[in-house]
Amino acid sequence: MIEALVPGNVAVSTAYGDAPDVRLFPEERAAVRKAVAKRRREFATVRHCAREALAALGLPPAPIVPGRRGAPRWPAGAVGSMTHCAGFRAAAVAGAADVRTIGIDAEPHERLPERVFRMVARPEEAAMVHELSALRPDTCWDRLLFSAKESVYKAWFPLTGEWLGFLDGSLDFSLDGRFHARLLPPDAPVTEFAGRWGASAGLLATAIVVPR
């Protein structure tokens, strides 16, 4: 599904379960040595996906360790994004000469808890979700909004190194699988993103790719 949301110069690798016997670099093992087993499996599988995507671009395997605020540190010459949710892991990678930043996210296609929705949706976004739900009730627009905001942050942080809250952007969705994010912090170094969304096999996914 994510492959359909990104241009052809972005390599994508996905997994619908945790890969057995993934070999991590020592730096990666150190990063999750205190994590619970579930977190270690997710961490390992999504990095397996990332290295498959790197290989598709002709780049050698490399450690991908969490940096500031947990953002993955990609090897020289590459930019990328990773995501995982129940039963799904994915990585999207591109050459840094072609792409400035990538943000991807996947979520289960189910309603977002109301208390979470109130935390992440601006008033105009809540109204939009209500309208879209009436037009296409088979799509969980509240969860899709959450996913898109995750993709926005993942694309934003590598460019700015700054925190971006859920209410610091205002998103609009269209029924044709596109969305637009307007970023609201004063003097923001990035003011907007364009993205795409999709739904398939019980999952929602969103993606932002900013070309160089």
KARAHU-V896145 format. One record per pair of residues at least 6 apart in sequence whose ideal C-beta (glycine too) atoms are under 8 Angstrom apart, sorted by the first residue. I is the first residue (numbers start at 1). J is the second residue. D is the distance in Angstrom with one decimal. If there is no record, write none. Layout:
i=I j=J d=D
i=I j=J d=D
This chain:
i=1 j=14 d=8.0
i=1 j=106 d=7.8
i=1 j=198 d=5.1
i=1 j=199 d=7.9
i=1 j=200 d=4.6
i=1 j=201 d=7.1
i=1 j=203 d=6.4
i=1 j=205 d=5.0
i=2 j=12 d=5.2
i=2 j=14 d=6.5
i=2 j=90 d=5.3
i=2 j=92 d=6.2
i=2 j=104 d=5.8
i=2 j=106 d=7.1
i=2 j=198 d=7.9
i=2 j=205 d=5.2
i=2 j=207 d=6.0
i=3 j=12 d=4.7
i=3 j=14 d=7.9
i=4 j=198 d=6.0
i=5 j=104 d=7.7
i=5 j=177 d=7.9
i=5 j=195 d=7.9
i=5 j=196 d=4.3
i=5 j=197 d=7.1
i=5 j=198 d=5.6
i=5 j=205 d=6.3
i=5 j=206 d=7.3
i=5 j=207 d=3.9
i=6 j=12 d=6.4
i=6 j=92 d=5.8
i=6 j=102 d=7.6
i=6 j=104 d=7.7
i=6 j=196 d=7.8
i=6 j=207 d=5.3
i=6 j=209 d=5.3
i=7 j=209 d=6.0
i=7 j=211 d=7.8
i=9 j=94 d=5.7
i=9 j=95 d=7.1
i=9 j=98 d=5.2
i=9 j=99 d=7.0
i=10 j=92 d=5.3
i=10 j=93 d=7.0
i=10 j=94 d=4.5
i=10 j=99 d=6.8
i=10 j=102 d=6.7
i=10 j=209 d=5.8
i=11 j=53 d=4.2
i=11 j=54 d=7.5
i=11 j=56 d=3.9
i=11 j=57 d=5.2
i=11 j=92 d=7.2
i=11 j=93 d=5.2
i=11 j=94 d=7.0
i=12 j=53 d=6.2
i=12 j=90 d=6.5
i=12 j=91 d=7.2
i=12 j=92 d=4.9
i=12 j=93 d=7.9
i=13 j=48 d=7.9
i=13 j=49 d=4.0
i=13 j=50 d=7.2
i=13 j=52 d=3.8
i=13 j=53 d=4.5
i=13 j=56 d=7.3
i=13 j=90 d=6.9
i=13 j=91 d=5.4
i=14 j=49 d=6.4
i=14 j=88 d=7.1
i=14 j=89 d=6.9
i=14 j=90 d=4.4
i=15 j=45 d=5.4
i=15 j=46 d=7.9
i=15 j=48 d=7.1
i=15 j=49 d=5.7
i=15 j=88 d=7.4
i=15 j=89 d=4.6
i=15 j=90 d=7.4
i=16 j=87 d=5.9
i=16 j=88 d=5.9
i=17 j=45 d=7.8
i=17 j=87 d=6.7
i=18 j=41 d=4.3
i=18 j=42 d=7.0
i=18 j=44 d=7.3
i=18 j=45 d=4.6
i=18 j=89 d=7.5
i=19 j=44 d=7.2
i=19 j=45 d=4.9
i=19 j=48 d=4.9
i=22 j=44 d=4.0
i=22 j=45 d=6.2
i=22 j=47 d=7.0
i=22 j=48 d=4.6
i=24 j=43 d=7.9
i=24 j=44 d=5.8
i=24 j=47 d=6.7
i=24 j=63 d=7.9
i=25 j=62 d=7.7
i=25 j=63 d=3.7
i=25 j=65 d=8.0
i=26 j=63 d=7.9
i=27 j=63 d=4.6
i=27 j=65 d=4.9
i=28 j=43 d=7.3
i=28 j=44 d=7.8
i=28 j=47 d=6.3
i=28 j=63 d=5.4
i=28 j=64 d=7.0
i=28 j=65 d=5.8
i=31 j=43 d=7.5
i=31 j=65 d=5.2
i=31 j=66 d=5.7
i=32 j=39 d=6.3
i=32 j=40 d=4.9
i=32 j=43 d=4.9
i=35 j=43 d=7.0
i=42 j=84 d=4.8
i=42 j=89 d=6.6
i=45 j=84 d=7.3
i=45 j=89 d=4.7
i=46 j=82 d=4.7
i=46 j=83 d=7.5
i=46 j=84 d=5.1
i=46 j=89 d=4.5
i=46 j=90 d=7.3
i=46 j=91 d=6.0
i=47 j=64 d=5.4
i=47 j=82 d=7.7
i=47 j=91 d=7.8
i=49 j=82 d=7.2
i=49 j=89 d=5.6
i=49 j=90 d=5.9
i=49 j=91 d=4.0
i=50 j=64 d=5.4
i=50 j=72 d=7.6
i=50 j=80 d=6.4
i=50 j=82 d=6.0
i=50 j=91 d=3.8
i=50 j=93 d=6.4
i=51 j=61 d=4.6
i=51 j=62 d=7.7
i=51 j=64 d=7.9
i=52 j=91 d=7.6
i=53 j=80 d=6.9
i=53 j=91 d=5.0
i=53 j=92 d=6.6
i=53 j=93 d=4.0
i=54 j=60 d=7.3
i=54 j=61 d=6.6
i=54 j=62 d=7.0
i=54 j=75 d=7.3
i=54 j=78 d=6.3
i=54 j=93 d=5.6
i=55 j=61 d=7.2
i=56 j=93 d=7.8
i=57 j=78 d=7.1
i=57 j=93 d=6.3
i=57 j=94 d=7.3
i=57 j=95 d=6.1
i=59 j=75 d=6.8
i=59 j=77 d=6.6
i=59 j=78 d=5.9
i=59 j=93 d=7.8
i=60 j=75 d=7.9
i=62 j=75 d=3.8
i=64 j=72 d=5.0
i=64 j=73 d=6.6
i=64 j=74 d=6.4
i=64 j=75 d=7.5
i=64 j=82 d=7.9
i=65 j=72 d=7.4
i=65 j=73 d=5.6
i=66 j=72 d=6.3
i=66 j=73 d=7.4
i=67 j=73 d=4.3
i=68 j=161 d=7.0
i=69 j=157 d=6.6
i=69 j=163 d=7.2
i=71 j=154 d=7.6
i=71 j=157 d=5.3
i=71 j=158 d=6.6
i=72 j=80 d=7.0
i=72 j=81 d=7.8
i=72 j=82 d=6.0
i=74 j=80 d=5.2
i=74 j=93 d=7.4
i=76 j=96 d=7.8
i=77 j=95 d=6.4
i=77 j=96 d=5.4
i=77 j=97 d=7.5
i=78 j=93 d=5.5
i=78 j=94 d=7.2
i=78 j=95 d=6.6
i=78 j=96 d=6.0
i=79 j=93 d=7.2
i=79 j=94 d=5.7
i=79 j=95 d=7.8
i=79 j=96 d=5.1
i=79 j=99 d=5.5
i=79 j=100 d=7.0
i=79 j=101 d=5.9
i=79 j=102 d=5.7
i=79 j=158 d=6.8
i=80 j=91 d=6.1
i=80 j=92 d=5.9
i=80 j=93 d=3.8
i=80 j=94 d=6.9
i=80 j=102 d=5.6
i=81 j=91 d=7.3
i=81 j=92 d=5.4
i=81 j=102 d=4.3
i=81 j=103 d=5.2
i=81 j=104 d=4.5
i=81 j=151 d=7.7
i=81 j=154 d=4.9
i=81 j=155 d=7.4
i=82 j=89 d=7.7
i=82 j=90 d=7.0
i=82 j=91 d=4.6
i=82 j=92 d=7.8
i=82 j=104 d=7.4
i=83 j=89 d=7.3
i=83 j=90 d=5.4
i=83 j=91 d=7.9
i=83 j=104 d=5.2
i=83 j=105 d=4.9
i=83 j=106 d=4.8
i=83 j=150 d=7.7
i=83 j=205 d=7.9
i=84 j=90 d=7.5
i=84 j=106 d=7.5
i=85 j=106 d=5.2
i=85 j=107 d=5.5
i=85 j=108 d=5.9
i=85 j=203 d=7.4
i=86 j=108 d=5.8
i=88 j=106 d=5.3
i=88 j=203 d=5.9
i=90 j=104 d=6.5
i=90 j=106 d=6.1
i=90 j=205 d=7.9
i=92 j=102 d=5.3
i=92 j=104 d=4.9
i=92 j=207 d=6.9
i=92 j=209 d=7.8
i=93 j=102 d=7.5
i=94 j=102 d=6.3
i=94 j=209 d=7.2
i=96 j=212 d=7.7
i=97 j=212 d=6.4
i=98 j=211 d=6.8
i=98 j=212 d=5.5
i=99 j=209 d=6.0
i=99 j=210 d=6.7
i=99 j=211 d=5.9
i=99 j=212 d=6.0
i=100 j=159 d=6.7
i=100 j=210 d=4.4
i=100 j=211 d=6.9
i=100 j=212 d=5.4
i=101 j=155 d=4.8
i=101 j=156 d=7.8
i=101 j=158 d=4.9
i=101 j=159 d=5.3
i=101 j=208 d=7.7
i=101 j=209 d=7.9
i=101 j=210 d=5.0
i=102 j=154 d=7.5
i=102 j=155 d=6.4
i=102 j=207 d=7.5
i=102 j=208 d=6.9
i=102 j=209 d=5.4
i=102 j=210 d=7.6
i=103 j=150 d=7.6
i=103 j=151 d=3.9
i=103 j=152 d=6.3
i=103 j=153 d=7.0
i=103 j=154 d=3.5
i=103 j=155 d=3.2
i=103 j=156 d=7.4
i=103 j=193 d=7.8
i=103 j=195 d=7.7
i=103 j=206 d=8.0
i=103 j=207 d=7.0
i=103 j=208 d=4.3
i=104 j=151 d=5.9
i=104 j=154 d=6.9
i=104 j=205 d=7.0
i=104 j=206 d=7.1
i=104 j=207 d=4.8
i=104 j=208 d=7.7
i=105 j=147 d=4.6
i=105 j=148 d=7.5
i=105 j=150 d=3.9
i=105 j=151 d=4.6
i=105 j=154 d=6.9
i=105 j=205 d=6.9
i=105 j=206 d=5.3
i=105 j=207 d=7.9
i=106 j=147 d=7.1
i=106 j=203 d=5.5
i=106 j=204 d=6.9
i=106 j=205 d=4.6
i=107 j=143 d=5.3
i=107 j=144 d=7.8
i=107 j=146 d=6.6
i=107 j=147 d=4.5
i=107 j=150 d=7.9
i=107 j=203 d=7.0
i=107 j=204 d=4.9
i=107 j=205 d=7.7
i=108 j=143 d=7.4
i=108 j=202 d=6.6
i=108 j=203 d=6.6
i=108 j=204 d=7.5
i=109 j=139 d=8.0
i=109 j=140 d=5.7
i=109 j=143 d=6.9
i=109 j=199 d=5.8
i=109 j=202 d=5.2
i=109 j=203 d=5.7
i=109 j=204 d=5.0
i=110 j=140 d=6.0
i=110 j=143 d=6.4
i=111 j=140 d=5.4
i=111 j=142 d=6.2
i=111 j=143 d=6.5
i=112 j=120 d=7.9
i=112 j=140 d=7.1
i=112 j=142 d=4.2
i=112 j=143 d=4.6
i=112 j=145 d=7.7
i=112 j=146 d=5.4
i=116 j=146 d=7.0
i=117 j=126 d=7.5
i=117 j=129 d=7.9
i=117 j=142 d=4.9
i=117 j=145 d=7.8
i=117 j=146 d=7.6
i=119 j=166 d=6.5
i=120 j=145 d=6.8
i=120 j=146 d=5.6
i=120 j=149 d=6.0
i=120 j=166 d=4.0
i=120 j=167 d=7.5
i=121 j=129 d=6.7
i=121 j=142 d=7.4
i=121 j=145 d=6.1
i=121 j=166 d=8.0
i=122 j=167 d=5.7
i=122 j=170 d=5.6
i=124 j=170 d=6.2
i=125 j=145 d=6.0
i=125 j=170 d=6.5
i=125 j=171 d=6.0
i=128 j=141 d=7.8
i=128 j=171 d=8.0
i=128 j=172 d=6.7
i=128 j=173 d=6.8
i=129 j=141 d=4.5
i=129 j=142 d=5.4
i=129 j=145 d=6.1
i=132 j=139 d=7.2
i=132 j=141 d=4.7
i=132 j=173 d=6.3
i=132 j=175 d=7.5
i=133 j=139 d=7.7
i=133 j=141 d=5.4
i=133 j=142 d=8.0
i=135 j=175 d=6.9
i=136 j=175 d=6.5
i=139 j=199 d=6.0
i=139 j=204 d=8.0
i=140 j=204 d=6.8
i=141 j=173 d=7.0
i=143 j=204 d=5.8
i=144 j=173 d=6.9
i=144 j=197 d=5.9
i=144 j=199 d=7.8
i=144 j=204 d=5.2
i=144 j=206 d=7.1
i=145 j=171 d=6.3
i=145 j=173 d=7.6
i=147 j=197 d=7.4
i=147 j=204 d=5.4
i=147 j=205 d=7.0
i=147 j=206 d=4.6
i=148 j=171 d=5.5
i=148 j=173 d=7.5
i=148 j=179 d=5.4
i=148 j=181 d=7.0
i=148 j=195 d=6.3
i=148 j=197 d=6.5
i=148 j=206 d=4.5
i=149 j=166 d=5.4
i=149 j=169 d=6.6
i=149 j=171 d=6.8
i=149 j=181 d=8.0
i=150 j=206 d=7.4
i=151 j=195 d=6.0
i=151 j=206 d=4.4
i=151 j=207 d=6.2
i=151 j=208 d=5.0
i=152 j=164 d=7.1
i=152 j=169 d=5.5
i=152 j=171 d=7.5
i=152 j=181 d=4.9
i=152 j=183 d=7.6
i=152 j=193 d=5.8
i=152 j=195 d=7.6
i=152 j=208 d=6.6
i=153 j=164 d=5.2
i=154 j=208 d=7.8
i=155 j=193 d=5.9
i=155 j=208 d=4.3
i=155 j=210 d=6.4
i=156 j=162 d=7.6
i=156 j=164 d=5.0
i=156 j=183 d=7.2
i=156 j=190 d=6.2
i=156 j=193 d=7.6
i=157 j=163 d=7.9
i=157 j=164 d=7.1
i=159 j=189 d=6.8
i=159 j=190 d=5.6
i=159 j=210 d=7.8
i=160 j=188 d=7.8
i=160 j=189 d=5.3
i=160 j=190 d=6.4
i=162 j=185 d=7.8
i=162 j=189 d=8.0
i=164 j=183 d=7.2
i=164 j=185 d=7.2
i=168 j=183 d=6.7
i=168 j=184 d=5.3
i=168 j=185 d=5.4
i=169 j=181 d=5.0
i=169 j=182 d=6.5
i=169 j=183 d=5.0
i=169 j=184 d=6.1
i=170 j=181 d=7.4
i=170 j=182 d=4.8
i=170 j=184 d=6.4
i=171 j=179 d=5.7
i=171 j=180 d=6.9
i=171 j=181 d=5.0
i=171 j=182 d=7.7
i=172 j=179 d=6.4
i=172 j=180 d=4.9
i=172 j=182 d=7.9
i=173 j=179 d=4.7
i=173 j=197 d=7.0
i=177 j=196 d=5.5
i=177 j=197 d=5.7
i=177 j=198 d=6.0
i=178 j=194 d=7.1
i=178 j=195 d=7.1
i=178 j=196 d=5.6
i=178 j=197 d=7.4
i=179 j=194 d=7.6
i=179 j=195 d=4.9
i=179 j=196 d=7.2
i=179 j=197 d=5.8
i=179 j=206 d=7.1
i=180 j=192 d=6.7
i=180 j=193 d=7.5
i=180 j=194 d=5.7
i=180 j=195 d=7.6
i=181 j=192 d=6.2
i=181 j=193 d=4.4
i=181 j=194 d=7.8
i=181 j=195 d=6.8
i=181 j=208 d=7.7
i=182 j=191 d=7.1
i=182 j=192 d=5.4
i=183 j=190 d=5.9
i=183 j=191 d=5.5
i=183 j=192 d=6.3
i=183 j=193 d=7.4
i=193 j=208 d=5.0
i=193 j=210 d=7.0
i=194 j=208 d=7.2
i=195 j=206 d=5.8
i=195 j=207 d=6.0
i=195 j=208 d=4.1
i=196 j=206 d=7.2
i=196 j=207 d=5.5
i=197 j=204 d=7.0
i=197 j=205 d=6.8
i=197 j=206 d=4.7
i=197 j=207 d=7.7
i=198 j=204 d=7.5
i=198 j=205 d=5.4
i=199 j=205 d=7.7
